[in-house]
């Protein structure tokens, strides 16, 4: 037997060492010491071989637009929304598509091969919808791009938002989005959750709402989202993104809320880089951390995935399409320092986010899509610590990106000639 590609000797996320044989676009075998011939062999010995990185929350219609038409001087969420409102009339189909494709190139180079992007539908032209549908088709051979119909200015607050949301879904957008906390009243926010979930139920679609992205502890639309998920039988198809108001809620209410989310099978998508940057802007000190209750959600069995949200846009002036940066920030802000918790942060930018997106063909298993990354790290925790080079990126059986290992040369008497900062720390045995 011969294969198209064999990735030799890599360390899998579970610590096992194995070869991965690929035939066409599928994984054909995972076992030690595969001796069959292959069209190409990628040597991964000593390196981590993992499924691709996944971003379950992004805004591709705005990415790489930083500085247009001006910068966000205050750094707040609300000024970012206002700035996006100024930019929208200036957008062209070509510019949105060009920036999105450029970002997808970045993503491939970083081993980010699955992205869920919200796309604003409050522009009657639906220009960004059309552009990103074209992008989705063009990048399909190497990136799973999932699009969310997002009424940025409010499903009820923005004239025509309901009609535009339905039009976008008719055009082929994958997921129903919303932003209940941005409606004019709490009551309208609640009504929007109901209406959007009913649209998803009627069409058999998933739901992903920007939910309670605020410091106001009285913003509690996640409760309504959990209720509608259960009422309409949408369990496992619904996510609440951001959920930052939960960092300000009293513990008694949260002790009621988290079991409701778990019972309804509502997932959560915090966005550590952006949440820590935008939230708590009105605080002096003590200053809130800006991230929802990740560890507490895990304790209740709630699925959590970390999202990137923004790169070089009206809300965020940094970013490189590296989901390991996201995991690194999330680990710190959520104070997930135990080895098991750190490994879970890696899962939250790989397998957990893939499950939230419903990517059934994802993962390192025989018969799954042959997409993977080879990282210059020994295990998932070291990958988060180093945010290392993606030595090789394979998408649907094809090598789509490669990079040589980078080492620094030293000129120190009596010391090694190079340093790479890899290190396997001894772990004390747990009695």
JOVEN-V64311 format. One record per helix or strand of 2 or more residues. SS is the DSSP state (@ for helix, = for strand). FROM is the first residue (numbers start at 1). TO is the last residue. Records with the same first field share a line. If there is no record, write none. Layout:
BEGIN
SS=FROM-TO / FROM-TO
END
This chain:
BEGIN
==2-12 / 17-23 / 26-31 / 37-43 / 48-50 / 53-58 / 112-120 / 144-150 / 175-178 / 206-211 / 238-242 / 266-269 / 372-375 / 390-395 / 398-402 / 408-409 / 418-419
@=77-88 / 93-109 / 127-139 / 161-171 / 180-182 / 186-203 / 221-231 / 244-247 / 251-264 / 272-278 / 294-299 / 323-333 / 339-347 / 351-356 / 380-386
END
